Amino acid sequence: MPKRSFSLARRSNPLRLLLLGLVAFGVWQYAAAQNTPLLSGGLGFFTNTNDGATSYLPIMEPLAAVPLGNRFLIESRAILLESFNPKGGGQEGYNHSHFVALTYLQGDFIAAPHLTVVGGSFLTPFATYNERLSPFWVANFQDGPLISGLGVMQTGTSLGGQLRGSAVSNENFSIDYAAYFSARSGNEQFNSARSSGGRVSVYLPKQRLEIGTSYGRLLQGTHENFSGVHVWWEPQDTGFRLRSEWARGAHGNGYWIEADWRMKQFGGYNSWVGRFEPLFRMQQTFKTDNIGGDPLPSVNTQRADFGLDYNLPHNTRILTSYARQFSSNKDVNIWETGLTYRFLFPAWKGH
Amino acid sequence: MNREHLLLNAAAIALFGVAIAGAAQTQAKPAQKDQQNAKQQSTATHPSNTKQSEGQRVFEQNCARCHTPPDGFSPRISGTIVRHMRVRASLSEHDAQELLRFFNP
C-alpha cells in the first residue's frame, strides 16, 4: 500500500509557499457560496492475520479539494499510517514503523464541456481499482486485488499530464476516456515512471452495465505493455453490485471478480438488516515467467475472499473478511477486520 | 506482544475513537443546520422514495456506483464536490449541472 516516503518536515520552502498560496487563493474564493474548499478522507483501524501472524494498522487519508475560479480545481490526498508487525523468526513482540506520503497532488482545468486537462501528480488511469476503489473508505475489502499493481506503473501515480472527460453522454449510453503521459521522477514526493496510456469505458444506463478497456506502456528500462478489461454491473433497485477486472503484463496476468449485496430488501438501506453487506471476491493470477519484477505473486495464485461489512450511521463502516489463498508456495488463511470513518466538511466555518 | 506494544495499540484505538467523536461533533452542526438538504439527499439516494430526476440519475449512476453516499454535507461544498466528481467520474458539463441542481434544489 505505501508507495513512497514523504516527510512533511523536510518539505522544501518553495512547496510550502505554493501550498500557502493555494490556501490563500482558496480563501479569496470563499465568496462563491457553493465552492468552499472541502476536507474529506477517512480514518481507519485495521487488523490483518495472515498465516497466524497478526498486524495492526491505524491509518488516516486526508483529502483536500480547492476550487479556483469557475474552471480550476486543486486536489490532493495524503496517507499517514503506523504499522505494527510481528518480529517473526521466533522472536516475540512487534516492530512498528510509520509512513507519511502524498498520494497525489493535481490541478484540474475544465477546458471544454467534454474535456478536462489534468496536470501534476495524479492516480494512473488504468482499469478501475486505482482511481475508484483505492481509498480505504470506499473499498469493500481491506486489501486490494492481487493484480492491482498491474498497469499502474510501479507507484500507482503518474507525474505529467492527462486529458480526460465524457466523450458522449445521453440516456442510452455514455463513453468516457482518459489518456496520459508521465515523466520519470525519482523525487521522493512524486515518484513515477516514464509511461503513457489510457482508458475508454462505455456505460449503458438502462442495463446499468459498464465495460471498459485500458492500455499502458512503460517507457523506461525494458519497455513493457499492459492491457486490461473491466466489467461492472449494478442491476437497478437490487442493492447488488458485480465488479471485475482482468489485466495482463509482460510477465503474467490475472483477474478478480467481486460481488456485494446491500440487503435493502429488508426494510431499506437504513434498517439494521439493510446495513449489512455480504461480499465475495474471487481472484487468480498466472505467471508466464519470473524475468521481470512485476507486482504479481511469484507463483500462480488463487484466492477466495468472503466478507461481511456493516454500514453504521455517520459514515462509519465495519469491515470483516476471511480469505483462503492457494499457491505452490503455501496455502494460507487471511483474516481481516477494520473500522473506517469517512469525513466530509467545509475547510472552514461559514454562514 | 509486549506491554509497550499493547499500550501503543490501546493509545491508537483511543485516538481513533476520539477523532471519530470530534469529527462527528464537527459535522453535527452543519448536518442539523442543513437538515433539509441532508434529508433530500438521504431520500434521493433511495429510488423508491422519490421521483426520479435527471440529477438523481446522474448521482446514482456516477457517484453511488463506486461508493456509499455520505450521510449529508453542507451545501457550501456542493459545488466543490460536483467539480471533483466531474473530474473523477468524467461527467459531462450537462451532467455536472444536473448534479449540482440535485444537490441544491
Interface residues (C-beta under 8 A of the other chain):
Chain A: A32 A33 Q34 N35 T36 P37 L38 L43 G44 F45 Y56 P58 M60 A65 V66 P67 L73 E75 E82 F84 E92 G93 Y94 H96 D108 I110 P113 H114 T116 V118 E131 R132 L133 W137 V138 R164 G165 S166 S169 S174 D176 Y177 A178 Y203 P205 R208 E210 W232 E234 Q236 D237 K264 G268 Y269 N311 P313 H314 N315 T316 R317 L339 Y341 R342 F343 L344 F345 P346 G350
Chain B: M1 N2 H5 L8 N9 A12 I13 L15 F16 A19 I20 A23 A24 T26 Q27 P30 T45 H46 P47 S48 R57 Q61 R65 C66 H67 T68 P70 D71 F73 S74 P75 R76 I77 S78 G79 T80 I81 R83 H84 R86 V87 R88 A89 S90 L91 S92 E93 H94 D95 L100 N104
